């Protein structure tokens, strides 16, 4: 028993406590928790009532709505002049010149074509005298705004790629881009006429101009030969009948 009291007295001396203090102090030291400083202490009920009663409230205004305009602060309208973008204007002018000097302008939706695929596509289209351009929609809209190409603005959506040529080489264009899934034909301009994807597909399925000319010539020649044959039938029959009658008289 004396040994236990001696150990307690030694611990008390280390903690700055006297040996004659009660053992309950040790229980308090072992069970004491840290002070909570993060949670806000709730306001006393009497103080909360006082703060609620003394809260300021605006007096209601019962005037009609037309007379309340003087209470609304007028907003200052500041007109900000748009900054002049010379690079954008230059690109817009070049795009308008490109549309004016080309007979075929095909618009493709770019779904993320990589550089290698784009290079191979340019090589294929270059053989058919078709050039590939990538122009921002802002410059394209600015270049066609208020011009005869304003109807093309409905095609300027998302990232676009333009195939331009001085000849209506639609068949060669469709053949070269059919195996490129990263671009999608959405429409175009063919000899200053706006066309959809279906119209370009139908135009590309038509035969070439030389074949159509030969077909027209053969059709016209066949009709002429048929007409001349029909016109000569009566004369031939009349001549055959007269020759037969003459032969019968001689007999």
C-alpha positions in Angstrom: 0.0 0.0 0.0 2.8 2.4 0.9 4.5 1.5 -2.4 1.4 2.4 -4.4 1.1 5.8 -2.6 4.8 6.4 -3.3 4.3 5.8 -7.0 1.3 8.2 -7.0 3.3 10.8 -5.2 6.1 10.5 -7.8 3.7 11.0 -10.7 2.1 13.9 -8.9 5.5 15.5 -8.5 6.2 15.1 -12.2 2.9 16.7 -13.2 3.3 19.6 -10.7 0.6 18.2 -8.3 1.0 17.8 -4.7 0.8 14.4 -3.1 -2.1 15.3 -0.8 -4.6 16.0 -3.7 -7.5 13.6 -4.3 -7.3 10.6 -6.6 -10.3 12.0 -8.6 -7.9 14.5 -10.2 -6.2 11.5 -12.0 -9.6 10.3 -13.3 -10.3 13.9 -14.6 -6.9 14.0 -16.4 -7.4 10.6 -18.0 -11.0 11.4 -19.3 -10.6 15.1 -20.2 -11.4 15.9 -23.9 -10.1 18.7 -26.1 -12.2 21.9 -26.3 -14.3 22.2 -29.4 -13.5 25.5 -31.0 -15.0 24.7 -34.5 -18.7 24.5 -33.7 -20.3 27.8 -33.1 -22.0 28.2 -29.8 -25.7 28.8 -30.2 -27.1 32.1 -29.2 -29.0 32.5 -26.0 -32.8 32.3 -26.4 -33.4 35.8 -24.9 -30.7 37.4 -27.1 -32.1 35.6 -30.2 -35.6 37.0 -29.5 -34.1 40.5 -29.0 -32.2 40.3 -32.3 -35.3 39.1 -34.2 -37.5 41.9 -32.7 -35.0 44.7 -33.5 -34.4 43.5 -37.1 -34.9 46.3 -39.6 -37.7 46.0 -42.1 -38.4 48.2 -45.1 -41.7 50.0 -45.0 -43.9 48.8 -47.9 -44.7 51.2 -50.7 -48.3 51.0 -51.8 -48.0 53.3 -54.8 -48.8 51.9 -58.2 -46.0 50.4 -60.3 -45.9 53.4 -62.7 -44.9 55.7 -59.9 -42.1 53.5 -58.6 -39.8 54.1 -61.5 -38.0 56.9 -59.7 -36.8 54.4 -57.2 -35.1 52.2 -59.8 -31.6 53.4 -60.5 -31.0 54.0 -64.2 -28.4 51.7 -65.7 -25.6 53.4 -67.6 -25.3 52.0 -71.1 -21.7 52.0 -72.2 -21.2 51.4 -75.9 -18.0 49.4 -76.4 -16.6 49.7 -79.9 -15.6 46.3 -81.3 -11.9 45.9 -81.8 -10.8 45.7 -85.4 -9.4 42.3 -86.3 -7.4 42.7 -89.5 -6.4 39.0 -89.8 -10.1 37.9 -89.6 -11.1 40.5 -92.2 -8.3 39.4 -94.5 -9.3 35.7 -94.2 -12.9 36.7 -94.9 -12.0 38.5 -98.1 -9.9 35.6 -99.3 -12.8 33.2 -98.7 -15.1 35.4 -100.7 -12.6 35.5 -103.6 -12.3 31.7 -103.4 -16.1 31.2 -103.7 -16.3 33.7 -106.6 -13.6 32.1 -108.6 -14.6 28.4 -108.1 -17.2 26.3 -109.8 -17.4 23.7 -107.0 -17.1 24.2 -103.3 -17.9 21.1 -101.2 -18.3 21.6 -97.4 -17.2 18.6 -95.2 -17.8 18.3 -91.4 -14.4 17.6 -89.9 -14.6 14.9 -87.1 -10.9 15.1 -86.3 -8.9 14.1 -89.3 -5.3 13.5 -88.5 -2.4 15.0 -90.4 -1.4 11.8 -92.2 -4.9 11.2 -93.6 -5.2 14.8 -94.6 -1.9 14.7 -96.5 -3.0 11.5 -98.4 -6.4 13.1 -99.2 -4.8 16.2 -100.5 -2.5 14.2 -102.8 -5.5 12.3 -104.2 -7.6 15.4 -104.7 -4.7 17.3 -106.3 -4.7 14.9 -109.2 -8.3 15.9 -109.9 -7.5 19.7 -109.6 -9.2 19.9 -106.2 -7.7 21.9 -103.3 -8.4 21.4 -99.6 -8.8 24.4 -97.2 -9.6 24.8 -93.5 -11.3 28.1 -92.7 -12.8 29.3 -89.4 -16.6 29.7 -89.3 -16.3 33.2 -88.1 -14.3 34.2 -91.1 -16.6 32.3 -93.4 -19.7 34.0 -92.1 -18.0 37.4 -92.3 -17.0 36.8 -95.9 -20.5 35.7 -97.0 -22.6 38.1 -95.0 -24.6 40.3 -97.3 -23.4 38.6 -100.5 -24.8 36.2 -103.0 -23.3 33.3 -100.9 -25.2 34.2 -97.8 -27.3 31.0 -98.1 -24.2 28.9 -97.4 -24.1 30.1 -93.8 -26.4 27.3 -92.7 -23.5 24.9 -93.5 -21.0 26.8 -91.3 -21.5 24.6 -88.2 -18.7 23.1 -86.2 -15.3 22.3 -87.6 -15.5 22.4 -91.4 -13.2 21.4 -94.3 -13.6 22.8 -97.8 -12.8 21.1 -101.1 -12.5 23.7 -103.9 -12.1 23.2 -107.7 -12.4 25.2 -110.9 -14.3 22.3 -112.5 -17.3 20.4 -111.3 -15.4 17.3 -110.4 -18.0 15.9 -108.1 -17.5 12.3 -109.1 -13.7 12.3 -108.4 -14.4 14.1 -105.1 -16.9 11.5 -103.9 -14.6 8.7 -105.0 -11.6 10.1 -103.0 -13.5 10.9 -99.8 -15.7 7.8 -99.6 -13.1 5.9 -97.7 -12.3 8.7 -95.2 -14.7 8.3 -92.2 -13.3 11.3 -90.3 -14.9 13.8 -92.8 -18.6 13.9 -93.7 -20.0 15.8 -96.8 -22.9 18.0 -95.7 -23.4 20.2 -98.8 -21.8 22.6 -101.2 -21.9 25.1 -104.0 -21.9 23.9 -107.6 -21.8 26.6 -110.3 -23.3 29.2 -107.9 -26.1 26.9 -106.9 -26.5 25.6 -103.4 -26.8 21.8 -103.2 -27.3 19.3 -100.4 -25.5 16.0 -99.9 -28.2 14.1 -101.8 -28.0 16.5 -104.7 -24.2 16.2 -105.0 -24.6 12.4 -104.8 -27.1 12.4 -107.6 -24.9 14.8 -109.7 -21.9 12.5 -109.1 -23.8 9.5 -110.4 -24.4 11.2 -113.8 -22.1 10.2 -116.7 -19.5 12.5 -118.1 -20.3 15.3 -120.6 -18.7 13.4 -123.5 -20.8 10.3 -122.9 -24.0 12.3 -122.6 -23.2 14.1 -125.8 -22.6 10.9 -127.7 -25.9 9.4 -126.2 -27.8 12.5 -127.4 -26.3 12.3 -130.9 -27.1 8.6 -131.2 -30.7 9.3 -130.0 -31.2 12.1 -132.5 -29.6 10.2 -135.4 -31.8 7.1 -134.7 -34.9 9.3 -134.6 -34.0 11.0 -137.9 -33.3 7.7 -139.6 -36.6 6.3 -138.4 -38.5 9.3 -139.6 -36.9 9.2 -143.0 -37.7 5.5 -143.3 -41.3 6.1 -142.5 -41.5 9.0 -145.0 -40.0 6.8 -147.8 -42.2 3.8 -147.2 -45.2 5.1 -149.2 -43.0 6.2 -152.1 -41.3 2.8 -152.2 -44.7 1.0 -152.1 -46.0 3.3 -154.9 -43.0 2.7 -157.1 -43.3 -1.1 -156.6 -47.0 -1.1 -157.5 -46.4 1.0 -160.6 -43.5 -1.2 -161.8 -45.7 -4.3 -161.2 -48.6 -2.8 -163.2 -46.3 -1.9 -166.1 -44.9 -5.4 -166.2 -48.5 -6.8 -166.3 -49.4 -4.5 -169.3 -46.4 -5.6 -171.3 -47.4 -9.2 -170.9 
